[in-house]
């Protein structure tokens, strides 16, 4: 069995030449050419009167008129769509940078900004006004801390982006996990202000935990923005930028990132908007010749996913609005209006009534799109976060136990990782308590790959393992959960284990019970 490296937790590339989405067929309309209006006015009045009476008395059966299909903007369809999650230590400036991006890309007008400026000034928090664009509820504005994952949209020349503004505070890491699990690329925001970088980077700081979680959750590309470069304690000092980069690069490497290929460093100021949309002015910063944030985001290449594969859409939220509406990110396949699908694990047959992408109704949506799907055939109260919308012909597995390969990061003081260990499992949008019921095998990470496996002695099952160990174990949960083998669907097969607010292990699903069974 292959050893688990954090770098393995990234989606395998898929070639667009393997398949392509068929264009939606043009709509057939049943409407006939309009007949000329009757000349006799009385005829018209009689017709109107009969309509009035029809609504008051018995409703007349009218042949159904097909609603016009929503038109899709061709130019918008040409643009790829990416989810960007903003991660980093509390107060690094994630919401402020996100707000500034929306302002510079024309998503927020000057009048709204002036309103937020006044509101922030009234709270004696003048520098927070940009964060108010992303932090919309009162609790977040009073504390100056993001709690929920904020969501907003902006566009560059070639790409449509959805910003996911994740909370930085350690109390809200589960919310951050939910944001990062939907993301394609990550923007790690680091504060250059004296003392703030050190607090986030030291043991117990969220910079480290967020990087590790992002890698585990499949964020394959990272843009490290060194923020607050305009702060009086920094003043665009190159030595401070170099110091942070030299400390972060080795840590990112040990977390599984290829620093040369998958990581971009750049300086900016979220508060004043320097180096976000336009390159830095030499008068402000003479030493930086690199690109601005928009250029970097626009050029990032991410692995494509198969639009012809079986449908997999983990549900992150649901609500009622003239029917049941579910929200989520399509991880595989294409959802079309009129499709019959399954909601797993409760095996409910549903029909797709309509699909919304970025508030616009569309005929179909493919992989990596964040969508809202209106369904018939299921009640809103029968859908839970963590359920998966999937193909009828190839449904997602629903199990209550599985084999996993785990890398133990850091156990709580005096804790031993053994059979009977309890933790909270986070896998795509599922959050479920779990128990390690059996340790199957400890994998020797130091053993050379070219060693003959036949000469390897069969090992006894380990009784316990320590920090840093890689172990194959059997994991059990109380309720049915929808997951896949990591080798088949990386997005539905990678997970984290947390205990008492701390990430203790990361892993991947390596074996599921036989099809149709929920246990081994």
N, C-alpha and C positions, 0 to 999 in steps of 0.2 A: 504493500500500500504506500502511496506517495506521501512524503512528509509534508505537513502543513506549514507553509510559509505564508506570511501576511500578503506577500506579492501574489500568492495563488488566488486570493479572494477577489480578483478582478475578472470581469467578463472576458471570455475569449472573443477575439475579433470574429466578426461575421462578414462575409463578402457580399456587397450589394448585388454582385453578378449572379449569386445563387438564386435570387428571386426578385420579383418586383410586384408592387401592389397593382392589381388591375384597376384602371380608372373606373370610377362609378359610372354605370350606364346612364345615358341621358334619360330624363324622366318622360314616361309616356303620359300624356294628358288625355282625359276623356272628354274635355270640353268641346262643344261644337261651335262652328262659326256663329256669331251673334246675328239674330234675325232683326230686320228693320223695326224700329219702334212703331206701334200701332198709331194710326192717325187719329182715331177716335179717342178723345179725352176721357169720355165716359168709361171706355174699356179699361183705361189705365186706373181710374178711380175705383172701378169695381175690383180690379186685381189687387189694389192696395188694401181695400176693405176686407177682401177675403183673407188676405195675409194677417190683418189685425185680428179677425175673428179666429183664425187658425191658431194664433198664439194664446188666445183667451180660452177657447174650448179645447176640443180634442186636437192633439198635435198631429198634423198631417205628415205622412211619411214622405220625406224628400230624398231623392236619390243622393247618396253621399258624393260630395264634391271633394276631389283630392286637393289637399293644401299644396301650394307651390313649394317645391323643394328649396331649402336654403341654398342660396348661391354662395359659392366659395370664391374668395379672392385668389386669383391665379398667382399673383405675385407673392402672396403670403404662403401659398402652398409650396412654392419653390424654396422658401427659407426653411432650414432645418430648425428643430426645436430642442433646446437643452434646458435642464433644470440646474440651477446654480445654488448651492447651499453656502451661506455665510456662517463660518464657525470661528471659534477663538475664545479667549478668556473674557470674563465679564468686564465691561468698560473698555474693551479694546477699540470700540467704535464701529461695530458691525451694522447696527441700525442706522447710524449717521451716514455711513458709506452707502448703504442700500438706498436711503432717502435721497442722497446727493445724486446717485445714478438715475433714479426716477426723475428728479428735477432736470438734470442735464439732458436726458433723452426725451424731454417734453411731455412726460406723463403727469406732471404736477405744475399748475400755473403759479405765477408770481403772487396772485392774490391769496391763494391757499398758504403759501410760504409765509407771507406777512402775518396771516392769522396765527400760524404756529409760532412765529417769532414772538408775537405779543403774549400768547398763552405761556410760552416758556419763560418769558421775562417776568410775568405775573407770579410764576412759581419760583423766581430767583434762580432759574436754570437756563441762562441765555444760550449756552452752547448745545442744548439738547434739541433745539427746534427741528433740525433735520431728521432726528431719530423719530419724531412724532409722525412722520409720513409712514414709517413701518410699524411703530408701536401705537396701535390705534386705541387700546382700551385704557381706562383711567388708572387702573392699578399699575400698568406698565409706565405710564407717564409720571405718576407721582413718585414711584421708586426709581425710575430711570433704568429699570431692568426689563429686558424682554422675557416674557413668560411662555407665551404660545409661539408656534412657528408662524411668522408673518409671511404673507404670500403676495407677490406683485409681478407685473409683466413689463418688459421693455424690449426694444429691438435695436439691433445694430444693422450694418449693411447686409450681412448674409445670414443672420441668425435671429430667431425669436427666443427670448430667455424668460424663464420663470424664476424669480428670486425667492429663495426660501431662507428667511432670516431666523436662524436658530438661536435659542437662548444660550447665554454663556455661563450662567450661574450653575454651580454644581447641583443645586436642588432640582433643576429642571433638565437634567441630562436625558431622562426618558423622552421628553419632548424633542430634544436635539436629535436623538436617535431616530425618531419618527420623521424628522425633516431630512436627515442625511440619507435615510433608506430610499428616499425618492429622487436623490440627486444624481446627476451625471458627472458634474465637476464641482470642486470645492474652492471657495475663496477663504483662506485662513488669514484672519485679520489679527495683526500683532501691533501692539502699541510701542512706539519707539521712546515714549516719555520715560525719563529717568525713573527707575524703580518699577514701572508697570510691566515692562517686558519680563524682568526678573521674577516678579510675583507669578505671572502666568506660566513661566517656563519651569520654575522650580517644582520639586515633588509636591503633589497636591494641587498644583495649578491646572486650569482647564485646557491650556494649550496642548499639553501632552496627551491628555485623555481624548480630546476632540480629534486630534490627528489619528490616533490609534483607532478610534471608533469609525472615523470617515473611511479609513483604509479597509477595515473589516466590512463595512456596509457597502463597499463597491464603488466608492468615489475614486476613480482611477487617475484623474488628473487634478493637480492642486496648484492654485495661484496663491503665493504667499505675498500678501500686501503689507508692507511695513508702514503703518498709519501714524498720524500725528507728527509727521516730519517737520511741520511748521511750528511745533510747540517751542516756546522759548528755551526749554532745557535741551533741545536738539538743534533747531534752526538749520535743517537740511545738512547736518554734519555727515560727511561720507564715512568717517570712522565709526560712528554709531550704527549706520546701516550695515557696514561690513562686519561689525562685531555680532550683530543679530544674525546675519546670514551665515557666518562661520559657526555659530552655535546651533542653528536650526538644521543646517544641511546634514550633519552626521546623524542627528536624531531622526530626521525624515527617512534617511537611508535604513536605519535599524527598524523603522516602522514598516518597511517594505516598499517604499517609493524609490523609483529610479530617478535620482535628483536631476541628472542631465536631460532625460527624456520627458519625464512626467511632471516636473516642478518648475514654475516660473517665479522668480523674485522680482518685486518692483516697489519703489517708494511712492507714497502718495499722501494727500491730506484729504480725509473724508469731509471735514468741516468746511473747508474753503473750495473743495473740488479740484485741487491740483492733481494732474496726471491721471484723471479718470476718463474724460472724453477726448481731451486734447493733450498732446505731448507737453512736457514741462518746459516752461520758458527758461532760457539760459540765465536770465537775470535772477531768477529764483534759485535755480539749482544748476550750477555750471558743469557738474561732473556726470550727470545722468544723460546718456545718449539713447537709452532703450525705448521700447514702445510704451504707450499708455494702456490702462486697464482694458478699455473697449477693444483695442487692437489685439491684445493677448487673448481675450475671451473669444473674439471672432475667428481666430486662427487655430484654436485648440481642436485637435482631432480626437474624437471618442469612438470606441467600438460601436459599430452599427448592430442593430438587432433584427431578427428575422420577421418581416411583416407577413410571411406566409405560414409561420409556425402556429401551434395551438394557442388559443387565447388564454392569457394569464393577466388578470388585473386585480391585485390586492386592494381591498376596499379600506380606505383610511377614515371615511366619514359617510354619514347618510342623513337625509332629512326628507320631510314630506312637502311636496308642492304640486298639487294636482296629480299625485302619483308618487311612487317611491323613487327618490333620486340618490344614486350612490356616487361617491367621489373616489378617484384613485389615479394611479399612473399605469398605463398599459406597458407591461414588461415584455410581452411577446404577442404576436398575432395582430390581426386587424379587426376592429369592431365596426360593423355596418348597421345602419338603420334597418330594422326589420329582422335582425338576426335572432335566432333562438339560442340561448345560452343556459348554463347551469350556475347557480350560486352554491358554492361548496363551503363548509362540509354538510349543509343540510339538504343538498341535492334538490333544490327548488328549481323547477323549469321556469325560465323567464323569457320575455320578449323585449327587445330593445325598441323603445318608442321614439326616443330622440337622443342626440349626442351633442354636448356643448364643449367647445374648446375655447379657452380665454373669453368666455361670455358669448361667443358666437356659435350659432347652431351649424353643425356640419353633417354631411352624409356619412362620413366614415372617419376613423382615427386609427393611426398606427402606433408602433412601439415608441416609447419615450414621451408620448403625449400625456399631459395631465388633463383628465376629462371628467365631466359630470354626465352620467348616463341615466336617463329616465327609463324605468323598467315597469312592465306589467307582469302580474302573476305572483307577486310577493308583497307582503306588507312591510312597512318601514321598521316595525318593532321586531320583525323576524331576521333583520340583517344586523350584524355586529361588525365592529372594526376588526380587521384580521381575516374576515371571510374573503373568498377569492371568486371573481367572475371568471368562468372558464368554459372551454369548448365542451359540447356534449359528447363528441366522438372521442376526445382525449382529455378527460377531466383531470384536474389536479388531485394529488393523493391527499386523503384525509386520514391522519394517524394519531395515535396517542402515545406511541413510542418510536424511537429511531436510534440508529447507531451514528455517532458523531466523532469527528477527530478534533480534539480540543488542544489549544495552546494555553497553558496556565500563565497568566500575566503576574498577578500579585494577589495572593490570598490575604484575607483579613488576619490581624494578629492572632496567633495561636490556633488558626483554623487548619484542618487537615483535609485535603481533597481525597475523599474515599467514597465507597458505596454508602448511600444515605445522605450525601451532601445535597442541600437544598439551595436553590437560587431562582432568580427571575430571568426567564428566557425572552430575549428580544429577537424576533426573526421577521423580516419585512414589516408589516403593520401589526403583527401579533405580539402581545405582551402576556405571558402566561407563567405561572409558577411551575417549576419542574424539579425533579429529583434524579440524581445520578444513581441508577439502581445497580450498575455493574461496571467495573473497570475491566476492559477486555485485554488491552495490550498497551504497554508503554513503548513509544517509538524512540529509538536511539538516533538523535539528530546528528551525532558525531560520526556515525558509521558511514564509510565511503560508499558511494552509489555503485561502484564497480565490484563490490563484494559479492561472491556467489551466494544467492539466497538459499541454495540447497544445503550449503554448509552451515547455515545459520541454525543454531539449536532452538527448538521450540521453547518459548519462555513461559514461565508460570505467570498466571494473572497477577498483576500488582495489587497489593492491599491498599496502598495509598501513593500519591505523587506529590512533589513539591513545586514551588514556583519555577517557572521556566520549562517545565516538562511538557512533552507532547504525548497525548494519550488518546486511545480509542475507547469509547465508553458507550453504554446504553443509557439513553435519557428517556424519562417517562413524564408525561403531563396528565393533568386530570381530565381536560376536555379535548375533543378532537381538534387538531390544527391542520391547516393546509400548507404543506411544504413539499419540496422536491429535492432530489439528489443534487448536490452542488455541481456535479459533472454535467447534468442535463440542463438545469436552470440556475446559474449562479445567483441570480437575484432572489430566488426563493430558497436557497440552500446555505446561506451564510448567516451566522447569528452571533450574539454576544450573551454572556452570562453576567448578571450583576447581583451583588449582595450588599444590603445596607448602604445603597447609594454609591457603590464603587464597582467598576468593571473588573471582574476577577478572571475572565477567560474569554477567548474568541474561538470560533470554530466553524466547521462546515459539516453538512449532512453527507454521510458516505454510504448509508444503506437504509432502505425503507422496508417495511413488511411487504409480503407478496400482494399484488394488486387485489383489491377487494377486502383485504384484512387491515385492521387498524393496529394490531400488535403482532409480535413475532411468534 
